[in-house]
Amino acid sequence: MHEVTKRYPGGITAVDDLDLRVPQGAVFGFLGPNGAGKTTTMRMLVGLVRPTSGRVSVLGQPPGTPRQLARVGALIESPTFYPHLSGVDNLRLAARYAGVPDAAADRALAEVGLTGRARSAFRTYSLGMKQRLGVAAALLKEPDLLILDEPTNGLDPAGVAEMRELLRSLRRDGRTVLLSSHVLGEVEQVCDRIGVINRGRLVAEGSPDDLRAVLGDGSLLIGADPVDQAVACLRGHPAVRAVEVVDGRLRVTASPTLAAELNRRLVEAGVDVTELRPVRHSLEEAFLELTGPDQPVLADATTTGGTR
Ligand SMILES: Nc1ncnc2c1ncn2[C@@H]1O[C@H](COP(=O)(O)OP(=O)(O)OP(=O)(O)O)[C@@H](O)[C@H]1O
């Protein structure tokens, strides 16, 4: 999508000049706090909401057309399943509705790991199983793009773990998935790329490592003897922003890529280095920084070869 803005009647700008490209074969995490504009964006991708301005193209086609919808599987609203019917019967109904053979229901159930409970009534499913059945419904048409809006929302830790495993297997199968979440650890663990959205704007985009990197230095933990001499030596280095002593070790605010150089300097200064390891930003820290009140705009949404 290119320069897409959505203003709702009443004046709320839910999406603000958004550029987004999802590379084919990637699991793309769309991360943002509540109200950031994720659902609105996803609804625009399947033609449920019309953008106020800008261009949306999904798999090379405008959203919401029958040809486009045939290639996209979406779990945006909770799907309605009949509580008294089994998982497989619910899916077979959905398959008929989608115009695909019954066998697609069995295949999709296997893909989400529900074959063992296929014949149990939907009402007996845990929330996590219900959610995975929703993903199975979205997979019925063997879509080229799968859109999942907050698939882990409301799940208990076991349900979250199962969903994570499912997302990993979709990734292994080479499926293109756009997934929204505010569950940071989940996105970090299953996504190849992450776009962070805040107040309708893309504030950062890249791999989980890219996101940590753009947030600056990170730090290094160094065990050194004598400590005072090590502190004096490192404070003199132009790329070191701060040195603190924590529990007898040095916490050095500097890029982890400087590890070898700092080690050499210390040794040359006659300091024994007993330990040296990078302390990386967690994605959570990155996310909170990016979605805080004074967040920088770091988006580089110009990746090539996109699905849209
Ligand atoms: N139909 C609507 N009419 C008016 N305002 C809306 C409508 N739908 C969403 N909004 C507003 O647009 C903004 C973005 O909402 P959206 O649901 O897209 O965000 P979100 O990132 O998906 O958040 P959440 O995680 O809470 O669902 C919010 O301020 C929301 O109140």
The ligand as an SDF file (V2000), in Angstrom:
LIG
                    3D

 31 33  0  0  0  0  0  0  0  0999 V2000
  -15.6480    2.3020   12.2270 N   0  0  0  0  0  0  0  0  0  0  0  0
  -14.9520    3.2300   12.8860 C   0  0  0  0  0  0  0  0  0  0  0  0
  -15.4440    4.4900   13.0220 N   0  0  0  0  0  0  0  0  0  0  0  0
  -14.7420    5.4660   13.6680 C   0  0  0  0  0  0  0  0  0  0  0  0
  -13.5160    5.2820   14.2180 N   0  0  0  0  0  0  0  0  0  0  0  0
  -12.9720    4.0450   14.1170 C   0  0  0  0  0  0  0  0  0  0  0  0
  -13.6520    2.9630   13.4540 C   0  0  0  0  0  0  0  0  0  0  0  0
  -12.8590    1.8720   13.5170 N   0  0  0  0  0  0  0  0  0  0  0  0
  -11.7290    2.2390   14.1740 C   0  0  0  0  0  0  0  0  0  0  0  0
  -11.7960    3.5500   14.5390 N   0  0  0  0  0  0  0  0  0  0  0  0
  -10.7550    4.3220   15.2450 C   0  0  0  0  0  0  0  0  0  0  0  0
   -9.5790    4.2950   14.4520 O   0  0  0  0  0  0  0  0  0  0  0  0
   -8.4110    4.1670   15.2730 C   0  0  0  0  0  0  0  0  0  0  0  0
   -7.6370    2.9230   14.8510 C   0  0  0  0  0  0  0  0  0  0  0  0
   -8.3740    1.7750   15.1790 O   0  0  0  0  0  0  0  0  0  0  0  0
   -7.9570    0.2980   14.7510 P   0  0  0  0  0  0  0  0  0  0  0  0
   -9.0060   -0.6350   15.2440 O   0  0  0  0  0  0  0  0  0  0  0  0
   -7.6240    0.2710   13.3140 O   0  0  0  0  0  0  0  0  0  0  0  0
   -6.6130    0.1110   15.5920 O   0  0  0  0  0  0  0  0  0  0  0  0
   -5.8850   -1.2090   16.0840 P   0  0  0  0  0  0  0  0  0  0  0  0
   -4.4310   -0.9290   15.9760 O   0  0  0  0  0  0  0  0  0  0  0  0
   -6.3920   -2.3880   15.3440 O   0  0  0  0  0  0  0  0  0  0  0  0
   -6.2650   -1.2910   17.5870 O   0  0  0  0  0  0  0  0  0  0  0  0
   -6.7740   -2.5320   18.4770 P   0  0  0  0  0  0  0  0  0  0  0  0
   -5.5680   -3.3560   18.7300 O   0  0  0  0  0  0  0  0  0  0  0  0
   -7.2740   -1.8510   19.7020 O   0  0  0  0  0  0  0  0  0  0  0  0
   -7.8410   -3.2110   17.6730 O   0  0  0  0  0  0  0  0  0  0  0  0
   -8.9220    4.1150   16.6950 C   0  0  0  0  0  0  0  0  0  0  0  0
   -8.8300    5.4090   17.2310 O   0  0  0  0  0  0  0  0  0  0  0  0
  -10.3580    3.6860   16.5600 C   0  0  0  0  0  0  0  0  0  0  0  0
  -11.1370    4.1930   17.6040 O   0  0  0  0  0  0  0  0  0  0  0  0
  1  2  1  0
  2  3  1  0
  2  7  2  0
  3  4  2  0
  4  5  1  0
  5  6  2  0
  6  7  1  0
  6 10  1  0
  7  8  1  0
  8  9  2  0
  9 10  1  0
 10 11  1  0
 11 12  1  0
 11 30  1  0
 12 13  1  0
 13 14  1  0
 13 28  1  0
 14 15  1  0
 15 16  1  0
 16 17  2  0
 16 18  1  0
 16 19  1  0
 19 20  1  0
 20 21  2  0
 20 22  1  0
 20 23  1  0
 23 24  1  0
 24 25  2  0
 24 26  1  0
 24 27  1  0
 28 29  1  0
 28 30  1  0
 30 31  1  0
M  END
$$$$
